[in-house]
Amino acid sequence: MRKEGANDQAQAGASRDSGFLISGRRHCNVAITILTKIIAGGLGSPPPRGSLWAQAGASRDSGFLISGRRHCNVAITILTKIIAGGLGLPPPRGALWAQAGASRDSGFLISRRRHCNVAITTQTKIIAGGLGSPPPRGALWAQAGASRDSGFLISRRRHCNVAITTQTKIIAGGLGSPPPRGALWAQAGASRDSGFLISGRRHCNVAITILTKIIAGGLGSPPPRGALWAQAGASRDSGFLISGRRHCNVAITILTKIIAGGLGSPPPRGALWAQAGASRDSGFLISGRRHCNVAITILTKIIAGGLGSPPPRGALWAQAGASRDSGFLISRRRHCNVAITTQTKIRAGGLGSPPPRGALWVRPGLS
């Protein structure tokens, strides 16, 4: 993997809310370099060579994700426009164009590549608006109701090592179609804000079944066998992600508590316990598994609070400043087909450590 653009700096503006995700590694089956600027500001540097430049308009809220690399088993090029604005360039050849309507808030994610072990085509409409094109053949159509806030993600492909079909309804609305066979149905309650992610496939190297309830509501079904049950407290805002599968190259068990509440169960053996402080808003993600091609241990503290434990050996420690809103994601492992090191600063704050060698450093502004 060439280290093209390793020294490029995408200078963000002075916006307080700017955030970014960066990842670059050599000798990876999946080499992903992502430039993302989510809210406000702009990226002053051109994208790395070989990546598609999604030129956003003059909209203050426009954001984008760009990724393109050669010689990757998983080549993903993502165009995303989340809030307002627009993309001036057509999608890459062979990509599905999800034509959004005239809605100001419409957004979409598009990805399709040849000769990939993992071919993912995703259509997503997050807030309002609509998708003018039908889903790809063989994809499950998650028909949302008439709710203004309904959103969905759909993906299904043949001959993939990782076949993921995800249904998600984040805010309000409902899914009219049943989940695919073999998927666990996370029946949400009557809560307006309940949301869920469902995925289940046979004959996959990576079989991930995720149950997530993000804001309020509840999950009526027990977790799948072998999954760790992250019992949330009585907090209205508690949420969790659960995943456990046998015979997987990538076995990921994630415990996450995003806003308030708490996790009643200890982390799985071999996982790093990210002890949050007394902060109401603290949240964390924990994952650790043996015999995995991709071993990812993620420490994340999204809003306020702090992590009481040091990062795992070999992981890059992104020391946040004194900012209340600073957050970070850290991951680094040896002997992985997919070695991903991600640095992210979502709202305000800053990262005190330089990025790993070969990674693209997106220097934030004065946020």
TAGIHU-V313075 format. One record per pair of residues at least 4 apart in sequence whose ideal C-beta (glycine too) atoms are under 8 Angstrom apart, sorted by sequence separation. I is the first residue (numbers start at 1). J is the second residue. D is the distance in whole Angstrom. If there is no record, write none. Layout:
i=<I | I>
j=<J | J>
d=<D | D>
//
This chain:
i=<37 | 47 | 81 | 91 | 125 | 135 | 169 | 179 | 213 | 223 | 257 | 267 | 301 | 311 | 345 | 355 | 13 | 26 | 37 | 47 | 57 | 70 | 81 | 91 | 101 | 114 | 125 | 135 | 145 | 158 | 169 | 179 | 189 | 202 | 213 | 223 | 233 | 257 | 267 | 277 | 290 | 301 | 311 | 321 | 334 | 345 | 355 | 12 | 25 | 37 | 47 | 56 | 69 | 81 | 91 | 100 | 113 | 125 | 135 | 144 | 157 | 169 | 179 | 188 | 201 | 213 | 223 | 232 | 245 | 257 | 267 | 276 | 289 | 301 | 311 | 320 | 333 | 345 | 355 | 24 | 46 | 56 | 68 | 90 | 100 | 112 | 134 | 144 | 156 | 178 | 188 | 200 | 222 | 232 | 244 | 266 | 276 | 288 | 310 | 320 | 332 | 354 | 12 | 35 | 56 | 79 | 100 | 112 | 123 | 144 | 167 | 188 | 211 | 232 | 255 | 276 | 299 | 320 | 343 | 23 | 24 | 67 | 68 | 111 | 112 | 155 | 156 | 199 | 200 | 243 | 244 | 287 | 288 | 331 | 332 | 10 | 23 | 54 | 67 | 98 | 111 | 123 | 142 | 155 | 167 | 186 | 199 | 211 | 230 | 243 | 255 | 274 | 287 | 299 | 318 | 331 | 22 | 23 | 54 | 66 | 67 | 98 | 110 | 111 | 142 | 154 | 155 | 186 | 198 | 199 | 230 | 242 | 243 | 274 | 286 | 287 | 330 | 331 | 22 | 35 | 54 | 66 | 79 | 98 | 110 | 123 | 142 | 154 | 167 | 186 | 198 | 211 | 230 | 242 | 255 | 274 | 286 | 299 | 318 | 330 | 343 | 21 | 22 | 53 | 65 | 66 | 97 | 109 | 110 | 141 | 153 | 154 | 185 | 197 | 198 | 229 | 241 | 242 | 273 | 285 | 286 | 317 | 329 | 330 | 351 | 21 | 42 | 52 | 65 | 96 | 109 | 140 | 153 | 184 | 197 | 228 | 241 | 272 | 285 | 316 | 329 | 341 | 350 | 20 | 21 | 33 | 51 | 64 | 65 | 77 | 95 | 108 | 109 | 121 | 139 | 152 | 153 | 165 | 183 | 196 | 197 | 209 | 227 | 240 | 241 | 253 | 271 | 284 | 285 | 297 | 315 | 328 | 329 | 341 | 20 | 35 | 51 | 52 | 64 | 79 | 95 | 96 | 108 | 123 | 139 | 140 | 152 | 183 | 184 | 196 | 211 | 227 | 228 | 240 | 255 | 271 | 272 | 284 | 299 | 315 | 316 | 328 | 343 | 19 | 20 | 51 | 63 | 64 | 95 | 107 | 108 | 139 | 151 | 152 | 183 | 195 | 196 | 227 | 239 | 240 | 271 | 283 | 284 | 315 | 327 | 328 | 350 | 6 | 19 | 20 | 33 | 50 | 51 | 63 | 77 | 94 | 107 | 121 | 138 | 151 | 165 | 182 | 183 | 195 | 209 | 224 | 226 | 239 | 253 | 268 | 270 | 283 | 297 | 314 | 327 | 341 | 349 | 18 | 19 | 47 | 50 | 62 | 63 | 91 | 94 | 106 | 107 | 135 | 138 | 150 | 151 | 179 | 181 | 182 | 194 | 195 | 223 | 225 | 226 | 238 | 239 | 267 | 269 | 270 | 282 | 283 | 301 | 311 | 314 | 326 | 327 | 345 | 348 | 18 | 19 | 40 | 48 | 50 | 62 | 63 | 84 | 92 | 94 | 106 | 107 | 128 | 136 | 138 | 151 | 172 | 180 | 182 | 195 | 216 | 224 | 226 | 239 | 260 | 268 | 270 | 283 | 304 | 314 | 327 | 3 | 17 | 18 | 40 | 47 | 61 | 62 | 84 | 105 | 106 | 128 | 149 | 150 | 172 | 179 | 180 | 193 | 194 | 216 | 223 | 224 | 237 | 238 | 260 | 267 | 268 | 281 | 282 | 304 | 325 | 326 | 17 | 18 | 39 | 61 | 62 | 63 | 83 | 105 | 106 | 107 | 127 | 149 | 150 | 151 | 171 | 193 | 194 | 195 | 215 | 237 | 238 | 239 | 259 | 281 | 282 | 283 | 303 | 325 | 326 | 327 | 345 | 1 | 3 | 17 | 18 | 61 | 62 | 64 | 105 | 106 | 108 | 149 | 150 | 152 | 193 | 194 | 196 | 237 | 238 | 240 | 281 | 282 | 284 | 325 | 326 | 328 | 1 | 15 | 16 | 17 | 39 | 60 | 61 | 62 | 83 | 104 | 105 | 106 | 127 | 148 | 149 | 150 | 171 | 192 | 193 | 194 | 215 | 236 | 237 | 238 | 259 | 280 | 281 | 282 | 303 | 324 | 325 | 326 | 332 | 1 | 10 | 12 | 15 | 38 | 52 | 54 | 56 | 59 | 82 | 96 | 98 | 100 | 103 | 104 | 126 | 140 | 142 | 144 | 147 | 170 | 184 | 186 | 188 | 191 | 214 | 228 | 230 | 232 | 235 | 258 | 272 | 274 | 276 | 279 | 302 | 316 | 318 | 320 | 323 | 1 | 15 | 37 | 51 | 54 | 59 | 81 | 98 | 103 | 125 | 139 | 142 | 147 | 169 | 183 | 186 | 191 | 213 | 227 | 230 | 235 | 257 | 271 | 274 | 279 | 301 | 323 | 1 | 10 | 13 | 14 | 36 | 37 | 52 | 54 | 58 | 59 | 80 | 81 | 96 | 98 | 102 | 103 | 124 | 125 | 140 | 142 | 146 | 147 | 168 | 169 | 184 | 186 | 190 | 191 | 212 | 213 | 228 | 230 | 234 | 235 | 256 | 257 | 272 | 274 | 278 | 279 | 300 | 301 | 316 | 323 | 5 | 13 | 36 | 57 | 80 | 101 | 124 | 145 | 168 | 189 | 212 | 233 | 256 | 277 | 300 | 321 | 12 | 13 | 35 | 36 | 56 | 57 | 79 | 80 | 100 | 101 | 123 | 124 | 144 | 145 | 167 | 168 | 188 | 189 | 211 | 212 | 232 | 233 | 255 | 256 | 276 | 277 | 299 | 300 | 320 | 321 | 1 | 12 | 35 | 36 | 56 | 79 | 100 | 123 | 124 | 144 | 167 | 168 | 188 | 211 | 232 | 255 | 256 | 276 | 299 | 300 | 320 | 12 | 34 | 35 | 56 | 57 | 78 | 79 | 100 | 101 | 122 | 123 | 144 | 145 | 166 | 167 | 188 | 189 | 210 | 211 | 232 | 233 | 254 | 255 | 276 | 277 | 298 | 299 | 320 | 321 | 11 | 12 | 34 | 35 | 55 | 56 | 78 | 99 | 100 | 122 | 143 | 144 | 166 | 167 | 187 | 188 | 210 | 211 | 231 | 232 | 254 | 275 | 276 | 298 | 319 | 320 | 10 | 11 | 34 | 54 | 55 | 78 | 98 | 99 | 122 | 142 | 143 | 166 | 186 | 187 | 209 | 210 | 230 | 231 | 253 | 254 | 274 | 275 | 298 | 318 | 319 | 10 | 11 | 33 | 55 | 77 | 98 | 99 | 121 | 142 | 143 | 165 | 186 | 187 | 209 | 230 | 231 | 253 | 274 | 275 | 297 | 318 | 319 | 10 | 32 | 33 | 54 | 76 | 98 | 120 | 142 | 164 | 165 | 186 | 208 | 209 | 230 | 252 | 253 | 274 | 296 | 318 | 9 | 33 | 53 | 77 | 97 | 121 | 141 | 165 | 185 | 209 | 229 | 253 | 273 | 297 | 317 | 8 | 32 | 52 | 76 | 96 | 120 | 140 | 164 | 184 | 208 | 228 | 252 | 272 | 296 | 316 | 8 | 31 | 75 | 119 | 163 | 207 | 251 | 295 | 184 | 228 | 272 | 294 | 316 | 8 | 31 | 32 | 52 | 75 | 96 | 119 | 140 | 163 | 164 | 184 | 207 | 208 | 228 | 251 | 272 | 295 | 316 | 31 | 75 | 119 | 163 | 207 | 251 | 295 | 5 | 30 | 32 | 74 | 118 | 162 | 164 | 206 | 208 | 250 | 294 | 5 | 29 | 30 | 73 | 74 | 117 | 118 | 161 | 162 | 205 | 206 | 249 | 250 | 293 | 294 | 4 | 5 | 21 | 28 | 29 | 30 | 32 | 34 | 38 | 39 | 65 | 72 | 73 | 74 | 76 | 82 | 83 | 109 | 116 | 117 | 118 | 120 | 126 | 127 | 160 | 161 | 162 | 164 | 166 | 170 | 171 | 197 | 204 | 205 | 206 | 208 | 210 | 214 | 215 | 241 | 248 | 249 | 250 | 252 | 254 | 258 | 259 | 285 | 292 | 293 | 294 | 296 | 302 | 303 | 4 | 29 | 73 | 117 | 161 | 205 | 249 | 293 | 4 | 1 | 1 | 29 | 30 | 249 | 250 | 30 | 21 | 28 | 29 | 30 | 32 | 38 | 28 | 29 | 28 | 30 | 28 | 27 | 28 | 48 | 25 | 25 | 25 | 23 | 24 | 23 | 23 | 43 | 22 | 21 | 22 | 21 | 22 | 20 | 21 | 20 | 41 | 19 | 20 | 35 | 19 | 19 | 33 | 35 | 19 | 17 | 16 | 17 | 16 | 26 | 22 | 25 | 24 | 25 | 24 | 23 | 24 | 22 | 22 | 22 | 22 | 20 | 20 | 18 | 18 | 18 | 10 | 12 | 15 | 17 | 6 | 12 | 14 | 16 | 6 | 8 | 9 | 10 | 11 | 12 | 13 | 14 | 15 | 6 | 8 | 9 | 10 | 12 | 14 | 6 | 7 | 9 | 11 | 3 | 5 | 12 | 1>
j=<41 | 51 | 85 | 95 | 129 | 139 | 173 | 183 | 217 | 227 | 261 | 271 | 305 | 315 | 349 | 359 | 18 | 31 | 42 | 52 | 62 | 75 | 86 | 96 | 106 | 119 | 130 | 140 | 150 | 163 | 174 | 184 | 194 | 207 | 218 | 228 | 238 | 262 | 272 | 282 | 295 | 306 | 316 | 326 | 339 | 350 | 360 | 18 | 31 | 43 | 53 | 62 | 75 | 87 | 97 | 106 | 119 | 131 | 141 | 150 | 163 | 175 | 185 | 194 | 207 | 219 | 229 | 238 | 251 | 263 | 273 | 282 | 295 | 307 | 317 | 326 | 339 | 351 | 361 | 31 | 53 | 63 | 75 | 97 | 107 | 119 | 141 | 151 | 163 | 185 | 195 | 207 | 229 | 239 | 251 | 273 | 283 | 295 | 317 | 327 | 339 | 361 | 20 | 43 | 64 | 87 | 108 | 120 | 131 | 152 | 175 | 196 | 219 | 240 | 263 | 284 | 307 | 328 | 351 | 32 | 33 | 76 | 77 | 120 | 121 | 164 | 165 | 208 | 209 | 252 | 253 | 296 | 297 | 340 | 341 | 20 | 33 | 64 | 77 | 108 | 121 | 133 | 152 | 165 | 177 | 196 | 209 | 221 | 240 | 253 | 265 | 284 | 297 | 309 | 328 | 341 | 33 | 34 | 65 | 77 | 78 | 109 | 121 | 122 | 153 | 165 | 166 | 197 | 209 | 210 | 241 | 253 | 254 | 285 | 297 | 298 | 341 | 342 | 34 | 47 | 66 | 78 | 91 | 110 | 122 | 135 | 154 | 166 | 179 | 198 | 210 | 223 | 242 | 254 | 267 | 286 | 298 | 311 | 330 | 342 | 355 | 34 | 35 | 66 | 78 | 79 | 110 | 122 | 123 | 154 | 166 | 167 | 198 | 210 | 211 | 242 | 254 | 255 | 286 | 298 | 299 | 330 | 342 | 343 | 364 | 35 | 56 | 66 | 79 | 110 | 123 | 154 | 167 | 198 | 211 | 242 | 255 | 286 | 299 | 330 | 343 | 355 | 364 | 35 | 36 | 48 | 66 | 79 | 80 | 92 | 110 | 123 | 124 | 136 | 154 | 167 | 168 | 180 | 198 | 211 | 212 | 224 | 242 | 255 | 256 | 268 | 286 | 299 | 300 | 312 | 330 | 343 | 344 | 356 | 36 | 51 | 67 | 68 | 80 | 95 | 111 | 112 | 124 | 139 | 155 | 156 | 168 | 199 | 200 | 212 | 227 | 243 | 244 | 256 | 271 | 287 | 288 | 300 | 315 | 331 | 332 | 344 | 359 | 36 | 37 | 68 | 80 | 81 | 112 | 124 | 125 | 156 | 168 | 169 | 200 | 212 | 213 | 244 | 256 | 257 | 288 | 300 | 301 | 332 | 344 | 345 | 367 | 24 | 37 | 38 | 51 | 68 | 69 | 81 | 95 | 112 | 125 | 139 | 156 | 169 | 183 | 200 | 201 | 213 | 227 | 242 | 244 | 257 | 271 | 286 | 288 | 301 | 315 | 332 | 345 | 359 | 367 | 37 | 38 | 66 | 69 | 81 | 82 | 110 | 113 | 125 | 126 | 154 | 157 | 169 | 170 | 198 | 200 | 201 | 213 | 214 | 242 | 244 | 245 | 257 | 258 | 286 | 288 | 289 | 301 | 302 | 320 | 330 | 333 | 345 | 346 | 364 | 367 | 38 | 39 | 60 | 68 | 70 | 82 | 83 | 104 | 112 | 114 | 126 | 127 | 148 | 156 | 158 | 171 | 192 | 200 | 202 | 215 | 236 | 244 | 246 | 259 | 280 | 288 | 290 | 303 | 324 | 334 | 347 | 24 | 38 | 39 | 61 | 68 | 82 | 83 | 105 | 126 | 127 | 149 | 170 | 171 | 193 | 200 | 201 | 214 | 215 | 237 | 244 | 245 | 258 | 259 | 281 | 288 | 289 | 302 | 303 | 325 | 346 | 347 | 39 | 40 | 61 | 83 | 84 | 85 | 105 | 127 | 128 | 129 | 149 | 171 | 172 | 173 | 193 | 215 | 216 | 217 | 237 | 259 | 260 | 261 | 281 | 303 | 304 | 305 | 325 | 347 | 348 | 349 | 367 | 24 | 26 | 40 | 41 | 84 | 85 | 87 | 128 | 129 | 131 | 172 | 173 | 175 | 216 | 217 | 219 | 260 | 261 | 263 | 304 | 305 | 307 | 348 | 349 | 351 | 25 | 39 | 40 | 41 | 63 | 84 | 85 | 86 | 107 | 128 | 129 | 130 | 151 | 172 | 173 | 174 | 195 | 216 | 217 | 218 | 239 | 260 | 261 | 262 | 283 | 304 | 305 | 306 | 327 | 348 | 349 | 350 | 356 | 26 | 35 | 37 | 40 | 63 | 77 | 79 | 81 | 84 | 107 | 121 | 123 | 125 | 128 | 129 | 151 | 165 | 167 | 169 | 172 | 195 | 209 | 211 | 213 | 216 | 239 | 253 | 255 | 257 | 260 | 283 | 297 | 299 | 301 | 304 | 327 | 341 | 343 | 345 | 348 | 27 | 41 | 63 | 77 | 80 | 85 | 107 | 124 | 129 | 151 | 165 | 168 | 173 | 195 | 209 | 212 | 217 | 239 | 253 | 256 | 261 | 283 | 297 | 300 | 305 | 327 | 349 | 28 | 37 | 40 | 41 | 63 | 64 | 79 | 81 | 85 | 86 | 107 | 108 | 123 | 125 | 129 | 130 | 151 | 152 | 167 | 169 | 173 | 174 | 195 | 196 | 211 | 213 | 217 | 218 | 239 | 240 | 255 | 257 | 261 | 262 | 283 | 284 | 299 | 301 | 305 | 306 | 327 | 328 | 343 | 350 | 33 | 41 | 64 | 85 | 108 | 129 | 152 | 173 | 196 | 217 | 240 | 261 | 284 | 305 | 328 | 349 | 41 | 42 | 64 | 65 | 85 | 86 | 108 | 109 | 129 | 130 | 152 | 153 | 173 | 174 | 196 | 197 | 217 | 218 | 240 | 241 | 261 | 262 | 284 | 285 | 305 | 306 | 328 | 329 | 349 | 350 | 31 | 42 | 65 | 66 | 86 | 109 | 130 | 153 | 154 | 174 | 197 | 198 | 218 | 241 | 262 | 285 | 286 | 306 | 329 | 330 | 350 | 43 | 65 | 66 | 87 | 88 | 109 | 110 | 131 | 132 | 153 | 154 | 175 | 176 | 197 | 198 | 219 | 220 | 241 | 242 | 263 | 264 | 285 | 286 | 307 | 308 | 329 | 330 | 351 | 352 | 43 | 44 | 66 | 67 | 87 | 88 | 110 | 131 | 132 | 154 | 175 | 176 | 198 | 199 | 219 | 220 | 242 | 243 | 263 | 264 | 286 | 307 | 308 | 330 | 351 | 352 | 43 | 44 | 67 | 87 | 88 | 111 | 131 | 132 | 155 | 175 | 176 | 199 | 219 | 220 | 242 | 243 | 263 | 264 | 286 | 287 | 307 | 308 | 331 | 351 | 352 | 44 | 45 | 67 | 89 | 111 | 132 | 133 | 155 | 176 | 177 | 199 | 220 | 221 | 243 | 264 | 265 | 287 | 308 | 309 | 331 | 352 | 353 | 45 | 67 | 68 | 89 | 111 | 133 | 155 | 177 | 199 | 200 | 221 | 243 | 244 | 265 | 287 | 288 | 309 | 331 | 353 | 45 | 69 | 89 | 113 | 133 | 157 | 177 | 201 | 221 | 245 | 265 | 289 | 309 | 333 | 353 | 45 | 69 | 89 | 113 | 133 | 157 | 177 | 201 | 221 | 245 | 265 | 289 | 309 | 333 | 353 | 46 | 69 | 113 | 157 | 201 | 245 | 289 | 333 | 223 | 267 | 311 | 333 | 355 | 48 | 71 | 72 | 92 | 115 | 136 | 159 | 180 | 203 | 204 | 224 | 247 | 248 | 268 | 291 | 312 | 335 | 356 | 72 | 116 | 160 | 204 | 248 | 292 | 336 | 47 | 72 | 74 | 116 | 160 | 204 | 206 | 248 | 250 | 292 | 336 | 48 | 72 | 73 | 116 | 117 | 160 | 161 | 204 | 205 | 248 | 249 | 292 | 293 | 336 | 337 | 48 | 49 | 65 | 72 | 73 | 74 | 76 | 78 | 82 | 83 | 109 | 116 | 117 | 118 | 120 | 126 | 127 | 153 | 160 | 161 | 162 | 164 | 170 | 171 | 204 | 205 | 206 | 208 | 210 | 214 | 215 | 241 | 248 | 249 | 250 | 252 | 254 | 258 | 259 | 285 | 292 | 293 | 294 | 296 | 298 | 302 | 303 | 329 | 336 | 337 | 338 | 340 | 346 | 347 | 49 | 74 | 118 | 162 | 206 | 250 | 294 | 338 | 50 | 69 | 71 | 117 | 118 | 337 | 338 | 337 | 329 | 336 | 337 | 338 | 340 | 346 | 337 | 338 | 338 | 340 | 339 | 339 | 340 | 360 | 339 | 340 | 341 | 340 | 341 | 341 | 342 | 362 | 342 | 342 | 343 | 343 | 344 | 343 | 344 | 344 | 365 | 344 | 345 | 360 | 345 | 346 | 360 | 362 | 347 | 347 | 347 | 348 | 348 | 358 | 355 | 358 | 358 | 359 | 359 | 359 | 360 | 359 | 360 | 361 | 362 | 362 | 364 | 364 | 365 | 367 | 360 | 362 | 365 | 367 | 357 | 363 | 365 | 367 | 358 | 360 | 361 | 362 | 363 | 364 | 365 | 366 | 367 | 359 | 361 | 362 | 363 | 365 | 367 | 360 | 361 | 363 | 365 | 358 | 360 | 367 | 358>
d=<6 | 4 | 6 | 4 | 6 | 4 | 6 | 4 | 6 | 4 | 6 | 4 | 6 | 4 | 6 | 4 | 7 | 8 | 7 | 7 | 6 | 8 | 6 | 7 | 6 | 8 | 6 | 8 | 6 | 8 | 6 | 7 | 6 | 8 | 6 | 7 | 6 | 6 | 7 | 6 | 8 | 6 | 7 | 6 | 8 | 6 | 7 | 4 | 6 | 5 | 5 | 4 | 6 | 5 | 5 | 4 | 6 | 5 | 5 | 4 | 6 | 5 | 5 | 4 | 6 | 5 | 5 | 4 | 6 | 5 | 5 | 4 | 6 | 5 | 5 | 4 | 6 | 6 | 5 | 7 | 7 | 7 | 7 | 7 | 7 | 7 | 8 | 7 | 7 | 7 | 7 | 7 | 7 | 7 | 7 | 7 | 7 | 7 | 7 | 7 | 7 | 7 | 7 | 6 | 6 | 6 | 6 | 8 | 6 | 6 | 6 | 6 | 6 | 6 | 6 | 6 | 6 | 6 | 6 | 5 | 5 | 5 | 5 | 5 | 5 | 6 | 5 | 6 | 5 | 6 | 5 | 6 | 5 | 6 | 5 | 7 | 6 | 4 | 6 | 4 | 6 | 8 | 4 | 6 | 8 | 4 | 6 | 8 | 4 | 6 | 8 | 4 | 6 | 8 | 4 | 6 | 7 | 6 | 8 | 8 | 6 | 8 | 7 | 6 | 8 | 8 | 6 | 8 | 8 | 6 | 8 | 8 | 6 | 8 | 8 | 6 | 8 | 6 | 7 | 6 | 6 | 7 | 6 | 6 | 7 | 6 | 6 | 7 | 6 | 6 | 7 | 6 | 6 | 7 | 6 | 6 | 7 | 6 | 6 | 7 | 6 | 5 | 7 | 7 | 5 | 8 | 7 | 5 | 7 | 7 | 5 | 7 | 7 | 5 | 8 | 7 | 5 | 8 | 7 | 5 | 8 | 7 | 5 | 7 | 8 | 8 | 8 | 6 | 7 | 6 | 7 | 6 | 7 | 6 | 7 | 6 | 7 | 6 | 7 | 6 | 7 | 8 | 6 | 7 | 5 | 6 | 5 | 7 | 5 | 5 | 5 | 7 | 5 | 5 | 5 | 7 | 5 | 5 | 5 | 7 | 5 | 5 | 5 | 7 | 5 | 5 | 5 | 7 | 5 | 5 | 5 | 7 | 5 | 5 | 5 | 8 | 6 | 5 | 6 | 8 | 7 | 6 | 6 | 8 | 7 | 6 | 6 | 6 | 6 | 6 | 8 | 6 | 6 | 6 | 8 | 6 | 6 | 6 | 8 | 7 | 6 | 6 | 7 | 7 | 6 | 4 | 7 | 6 | 5 | 7 | 7 | 5 | 7 | 6 | 3 | 7 | 6 | 3 | 7 | 6 | 3 | 7 | 6 | 5 | 7 | 7 | 7 | 7 | 7 | 8 | 7 | 5 | 8 | 7 | 7 | 5 | 7 | 7 | 5 | 7 | 7 | 4 | 8 | 7 | 7 | 8 | 4 | 7 | 7 | 8 | 4 | 7 | 7 | 5 | 7 | 6 | 7 | 6 | 5 | 5 | 6 | 6 | 5 | 5 | 7 | 6 | 5 | 5 | 7 | 6 | 5 | 5 | 8 | 7 | 6 | 5 | 5 | 8 | 7 | 6 | 5 | 5 | 8 | 7 | 6 | 5 | 8 | 6 | 7 | 7 | 5 | 6 | 5 | 7 | 7 | 5 | 8 | 6 | 8 | 7 | 5 | 8 | 6 | 8 | 7 | 5 | 8 | 7 | 7 | 5 | 6 | 6 | 7 | 5 | 6 | 6 | 7 | 5 | 7 | 6 | 7 | 5 | 7 | 7 | 7 | 8 | 7 | 7 | 8 | 8 | 7 | 7 | 8 | 7 | 7 | 8 | 8 | 7 | 7 | 8 | 8 | 7 | 7 | 8 | 8 | 8 | 7 | 7 | 7 | 8 | 8 | 7 | 7 | 8 | 8 | 4 | 6 | 6 | 4 | 6 | 8 | 6 | 4 | 6 | 8 | 6 | 4 | 6 | 8 | 6 | 4 | 6 | 8 | 6 | 4 | 6 | 8 | 6 | 4 | 6 | 8 | 6 | 4 | 6 | 7 | 8 | 8 | 7 | 5 | 4 | 4 | 3 | 7 | 4 | 3 | 7 | 4 | 3 | 7 | 4 | 3 | 7 | 4 | 3 | 7 | 4 | 3 | 7 | 4 | 2 | 7 | 7 | 7 | 8 | 8 | 7 | 8 | 6 | 7 | 7 | 8 | 6 | 7 | 7 | 8 | 6 | 7 | 7 | 8 | 6 | 7 | 7 | 8 | 6 | 7 | 7 | 8 | 6 | 7 | 7 | 8 | 6 | 7 | 7 | 4 | 6 | 6 | 4 | 4 | 5 | 5 | 7 | 4 | 4 | 5 | 5 | 7 | 5 | 8 | 5 | 6 | 5 | 7 | 5 | 4 | 6 | 5 | 7 | 5 | 4 | 5 | 5 | 7 | 5 | 4 | 6 | 5 | 7 | 5 | 4 | 6 | 6 | 8 | 5 | 7 | 4 | 5 | 8 | 8 | 3 | 5 | 8 | 3 | 6 | 8 | 8 | 3 | 6 | 7 | 8 | 3 | 5 | 7 | 8 | 3 | 5 | 7 | 8 | 3 | 6 | 3 | 7 | 8 | 7 | 8 | 7 | 7 | 7 | 8 | 8 | 7 | 6 | 7 | 7 | 8 | 8 | 7 | 6 | 7 | 7 | 7 | 8 | 7 | 7 | 7 | 7 | 7 | 8 | 7 | 7 | 7 | 7 | 7 | 8 | 7 | 7 | 7 | 7 | 7 | 8 | 7 | 7 | 7 | 7 | 7 | 8 | 4 | 7 | 5 | 7 | 5 | 7 | 5 | 7 | 5 | 7 | 5 | 7 | 5 | 7 | 5 | 5 | 6 | 8 | 5 | 5 | 5 | 7 | 5 | 5 | 5 | 8 | 5 | 5 | 5 | 8 | 5 | 5 | 5 | 7 | 5 | 5 | 5 | 8 | 5 | 5 | 5 | 8 | 5 | 5 | 5 | 5 | 7 | 7 | 8 | 7 | 7 | 7 | 7 | 8 | 7 | 7 | 8 | 7 | 7 | 7 | 7 | 8 | 7 | 7 | 8 | 7 | 7 | 6 | 5 | 7 | 7 | 6 | 5 | 7 | 7 | 6 | 5 | 7 | 7 | 6 | 5 | 7 | 7 | 6 | 5 | 7 | 7 | 6 | 5 | 7 | 7 | 6 | 5 | 7 | 7 | 8 | 8 | 7 | 8 | 7 | 8 | 7 | 7 | 7 | 7 | 7 | 8 | 7 | 8 | 7 | 8 | 7 | 8 | 7 | 8 | 7 | 7 | 7 | 7 | 7 | 7 | 4 | 4 | 5 | 5 | 4 | 5 | 5 | 4 | 5 | 5 | 4 | 5 | 5 | 4 | 8 | 5 | 5 | 4 | 8 | 5 | 5 | 4 | 5 | 5 | 4 | 6 | 7 | 6 | 6 | 6 | 8 | 6 | 6 | 8 | 6 | 6 | 8 | 6 | 6 | 8 | 6 | 6 | 8 | 6 | 6 | 7 | 6 | 4 | 5 | 8 | 6 | 5 | 6 | 5 | 6 | 5 | 8 | 6 | 5 | 8 | 6 | 5 | 8 | 6 | 5 | 6 | 6 | 6 | 7 | 7 | 6 | 7 | 7 | 6 | 6 | 7 | 6 | 7 | 6 | 7 | 6 | 5 | 7 | 7 | 7 | 7 | 7 | 7 | 7 | 6 | 7 | 6 | 7 | 6 | 7 | 6 | 7 | 5 | 4 | 4 | 4 | 4 | 4 | 4 | 8 | 8 | 8 | 8 | 8 | 7 | 8 | 8 | 6 | 8 | 6 | 8 | 6 | 8 | 8 | 5 | 8 | 8 | 6 | 8 | 5 | 8 | 6 | 5 | 6 | 6 | 5 | 5 | 6 | 6 | 8 | 6 | 8 | 6 | 5 | 6 | 8 | 6 | 8 | 6 | 5 | 4 | 7 | 6 | 6 | 6 | 7 | 6 | 7 | 6 | 7 | 6 | 6 | 6 | 6 | 6 | 5 | 6 | 8 | 8 | 4 | 4 | 6 | 8 | 7 | 7 | 8 | 8 | 4 | 4 | 7 | 7 | 7 | 8 | 8 | 5 | 5 | 7 | 7 | 8 | 8 | 5 | 4 | 7 | 8 | 7 | 8 | 8 | 8 | 5 | 4 | 7 | 8 | 7 | 8 | 8 | 8 | 4 | 4 | 7 | 8 | 7 | 7 | 8 | 8 | 4 | 4 | 7 | 7 | 8 | 5 | 7 | 7 | 7 | 7 | 7 | 7 | 7 | 7 | 7 | 7 | 8 | 8 | 8 | 8 | 7 | 8 | 8 | 4 | 4 | 7 | 8 | 7 | 6 | 6 | 8 | 5 | 8 | 8 | 7 | 4 | 7 | 6 | 5 | 8 | 6 | 5 | 7 | 7 | 6 | 5 | 8 | 8 | 8 | 5 | 7 | 7 | 7 | 7 | 7 | 6 | 4 | 6 | 7 | 7 | 6 | 7 | 8 | 5 | 6 | 6 | 6 | 5 | 8 | 4 | 7 | 5 | 6 | 5 | 7 | 5 | 4 | 7 | 6 | 7 | 6 | 8 | 7 | 7 | 8 | 8 | 7 | 5 | 5 | 6 | 6 | 6 | 4 | 6 | 5 | 5 | 5 | 6 | 7 | 8 | 7 | 7 | 5 | 7 | 6 | 8 | 5 | 7 | 5 | 6 | 7 | 8>
//
